[in-house]
Amino acid sequence: MAQTLFTSLRQQYPDCTIDVLAPDWSRPLLERMPEVHSALSFPLGHGAFELATRRRIGRSLRGQYDQAILLPNSLKSALVPYFAGIPVRTGWRGEMRFGLLNDIRTLDKARYPLMIERFIALAYPPNTTLPKPYPRPRLRIDPATREAALQAFSLELDRPVLALCPGAEFGESKRWPAAHYAEVAEAKIRVGWQVWLFGSQKDHAGCEEIRERLIPGLREEVMNLAGKTTLAEAIDLMSCASAVVSNDSGLMHVAAALDRPLVAVYGSTSPGFTPPLAEEVEIVRLGIECSPCFDRTCRFGHYNCMRLLEPTMALQALDRLVADPVEVE
């Protein structure tokens, strides 16, 4: 989603150089964004303060930049630009960052309800009416690296590929049940699709549960890639998908940025804040009275916003997006 900011900057300043200071895990994403000149390594994990390291990184960047734009709202995220002595340091007010930032904005959540609006607004002077349509994330794919990923996992594109992304780093409340994913997988395999499961190592067991729920003969049409691919390989392989079904997760946004036909499953969160930004998208959600709650785990313990969302809803959404091949027995 941060790519919307980079694109907005390039639209105003076509010759600007945009470097992004971010954790190393995000490098495969940044390298596929044409607006980004360089991905700068940030070695600290989430929540680590380590003042001396932040001072060292900041001093290594002195004299190289005219402006720093901060997307996190934390105090510690403002330290590196301050130590770098960057003349203009822009960001939302956040945690007591007076003095560290010198272009502090006050966020009007009603004016900017979408997260991308809060990013894009930082590319413009305060109180600017944001031009529409908003830019959408788009990742570029190198055919050579995509082919290498296909060969590395012995994958073929002889049938349509349904990519399933059943994980969600945020918490259990964003995960559609494995049984529901398995029903979607079975239905599509029976009409000629193959299924690839994507996720991190944490998602591997859950993906394997989906695979194991299928009977022999169908199970072999499912490839569990969770935890086996690098992020770079996952991006390249997902670009091969004929359609994607995903929870509200990072991989959902990757699928949207790859312009894949996408069914996004929402429960505890809202597409009104972080929707997938693509043309061919179907949102499925129940919208029960306690949803969205934005809790990591269900405060009532029933997870009804996901549990009661039937697989038929996702299958009907898929049918609206993509036609099946000729049916097979």
N, C-alpha and C positions, 0 to 999 in steps of 0.2 A: 504493500500500500504506500510505502514511502516513495515509490517511483513516481507517484503523482506529483509530489513536490519537485523531484528532479526535472520532470517534464515541464512543469510550470516555470521553473527557472530558465530552462533552455528556450522556452517560447519567448521569454522577455529578453534574454541575453544569449543569443545563439552561439557566441564565441566563448562563453564562460567555461571554466574548467571546474568540474565537480568531483571532488574526492570524498569518499565516505569512510569514516572511522567507525568500525563495527566489529563484532566478534568474528573469529575466523570461520565459524560454521556458516555464516551468511555469504561468504565469498562466492560460492557457485551462483547464487542469485544475482549478486552485484555484477559479476562478470558477464551475465547475460542481459544486462540493462545497457542499451547503447548510450544513454545519457551520462553514465558514470565513467570518468577517466581512470580512476584508480580506487581499489579497495584497500584501505589502510588497516593493518592488523591492530585490534584492541584486545590485549591478552587477558583482561580481567573478567571473571565470571559475574553473573547477575548477583547484585547485592554486595560485592566486594568493594571496600572503600579504598584501602591501600593508597594513602595520600602521596607517598614518595613515588610510587609507580606512575600515578597520574601526573605528578609534577615533571617526571622524566619524559613522559610521552609529550606533554605540552611543550616543554622546552625544545624537543626535537623538531617541532613544527613551527618554530618562530620564524617570522619573516616570509612565510610562504602563502598566506591567505589574507583576503580582504574581509571576509565575512564567515562566521560560523553560525549554522542554524541547528538548533537542538530539538530533537523530537521527544526524547524522554523529558519528564517534568521533575526529575530528581535533582537535589542539590549536587550530588557527586558528579552527575553528568556534565555540569557546568564548569568543573574544575579544569579539565584539559584545555578548552578554548581560552580560559582565563590565564592559565600558565603559559599558553602559546602567545599571549599578547595580541590576539586577533582583534583588529580595530572595532569591528561591529559584531556583537554577539547577541543573536536573536533567539527568543524562545518564549513560551508561555510562562506565566508567573510561577507556578509550581511551588516547590519547597524553598522558601526563604532564599532566593537567589539574587537578591539586591546586591549590587557591587560586582557580582560575578558576571551577570548579564547587563548590558547597557542598552539593549533594545527589547524591553520587557513588554509583552502583550498580556492583556487581561481577556481571558476566554469567556465569550458569551455562548454557552452551550445551546441555547435556543436558536441562535443565529447559525451556529455550525454544529448541527446534530450528528453529521457523519464524521467518522475519524479522518477520512481523506480530506474533508473540508478544513479540518484543524491543521492538517499538514500543508495543504495548498495555500492557506491563508498566510503562512509564514514566508511565502515567496513574494508577497506583496506588502506595500505600506499598510499600516494599521487602518482598519475600517474600510478597506477597499471592497467593493462589491465583486465577488469572484466571478470571472467570466465562465460561461457555460457554452458547450458541454464540457464537463470536467475530463481531464485526461484519464486514460485507463492504463493500468499496468500491462506491459507487453514484454515478454521474454523472448530473446532471439535464440534459435537453436542451430548449432553447427551439425550439418548432416553427417560429417565424419565421426564426431563423438557419439552421436545417436546410434550410428551403425555399430560402433565399437561396443556400446552398452548392450545392444541386442545380441551381439555375438558372445559377449562375456557371460550372459545368462541363457544362452541357447534359445532365444525367443524368436518366434516366427510371426509374420504379419499376414498369414494366409486366411485368417478369419478376423472379424471385428473384435476389438479389444475393449472390454469393460473394465475400467480401473475403479477399484473400491478403496476408499480411504477411511477405515473405521476407527482410527485413533483420534485423540484430542488431548493435547498437552495440558489444557486448562483444568480438566477434571472429568469425573465419571458422568456428570450431568449433561455433558455435550456429546456423549457416545450413544449412538443408536445401537440396540442390542445385536449381538452376533447372530442370533437366530433370524433376525429380520434381514441382515445382509446376506445370510446364506440363502434365504428364499429368493432374493433378487438374483443372486448368482445362479441358482438352479434354473430359474425361469429363463434367463438369457442364454445359458449354456444349451438348454433344450431347443432353442431356436437358432443355434449356430454360432454363438459367441464363445470367446475364451475370456477368462477373468484373471486379472493381475491385481494382487493385493499390495498396497503401499503403506509404509509407515516406518517408524524408528524401531530400534531393538526392543523398546518397551512395548511396542504394539505386536511383536512377533507372535506371542502366545495367543492373543486375541484373534489375530488373522488366521492362525492355525486352527482355532476353534471353528471359524467359519468354514474352512476347508474340510475339516473332519465331520461337519454336519451333513456333508453331501455323500450320497451313496457312491460306492465304487463304480467307475465308468464315467461319472460326472466329476468326481474329486480330481481326477487326473487333468481336467481342463482348467484347473486353478493353479496359478503360480504365486506362492507366498514370497514376496520380495522384501517384506518388512524386516529391517535390520540387516539386510544383506547388501543393499546398495549404498553408495555414497549419496549425498544430496544431489550432486551433479548428475549422477546416473539416474536417480529418481526423476529429476526434471526432464532429462532427455527421453526416458522411457515413457513418461506420462504424455509427452508430446505425440506419442504414437496412438494414444487412446481414441477410440471412436466415440466414447462417452465416459463420464466420470460420475460416480455417486460418492459424496463425501459429507462427513460431519463438518460443522463450522470449525475449521482448523487452518493451519498454515498451508497444508496441501490443497485445501479448497481454493485458496487465493492463488496458489501456483497453477492449478488447473484453469482458473479464470484468466490468468495472465498468459497462458498458452492458448487461449481461445478455444478450449475444448467444450463441447456440449456438456453441461454440468447440471446435476441434480444436487442441491444443497439441502441437507437435513438440519433443521433448527429445532431446539427444544428450550433449553434454559437461557439461550441468548437471543439476540434480535437482529434480523436482517436490516432493521432500520438504523443500525449503528455501523456494522462492518459487513455490508453485503458483498457478495462476489461481483466483481466489476467486469462483466462481459455481456455479449449480446445473447448468446444461447444459454440461458440460465432458467431453471425452474426451481422455485423455493417450495419445499414441503414442510409444513409445520401444523400443529394442532391449535396452538394459541389458547390453551386452557387457561383458566382464571389465574393460576399461580405462575404463569409463564408470560414474559421472561422474568426470571428471578436473578440471573447472573451469579448464582451460587455454584461453587465447584462440586458440591454434593447436594443431593435433594434434601431440603430441610424436613420434608415429610417422610422421606424414605421410600416413596413409591415410584419415583421417576416416570410418572405417567405421561409427561410431555413427550417422552421418547418411546416408552414401552407401548403406549396405545397408538402410536403412529404406525399404521399397518404398511407392510411391504407393497401392497397394491398401489398405495399413493406414489411411491417412488417409481414403480413399474409403469404406471400411467404417465407420469412425468417424462420418463425415458421415451415412451412411445411418442409423446408429443415432440420430442427433440430429434430422435433418430429412428429411421425405419430399420426393421430387422432384415437380415438376409433371407433367402428362400428357406423355409422351414425344413428341418431335417428330422428324421425319425429318431 
